[in-house]
Amino acid sequence: MASLFKILRSLAIPAVIAGLAFISIGDMFLPDPWASYSKNTREQINQKLLGAAPKPNIKKPSEMREKQLEQLK
């Protein structure tokens, strides 16, 4: 059982490195169908990360500054 864990652990690091290379720069050197998969995967990850970030509720920054100045008076 311990030897199986060592084998899996030794395979995990190259698999993670290959996955990161596929996502980050795969569309630069892979053939056509794999390049589009890489680009689409990267774009979907970007959309998920940007969608998770909170969106600021600022309509007009100048109005906010005017209100802050009025409160100071």
Secondary structure by P-SEA (a helix, b strand, c coil): caaaaaaaaaaaaaaaaaaaaaaccccccccaaaaaaaaaaaaaaaaaaaaaccccccccaaaaaaaaaaaac
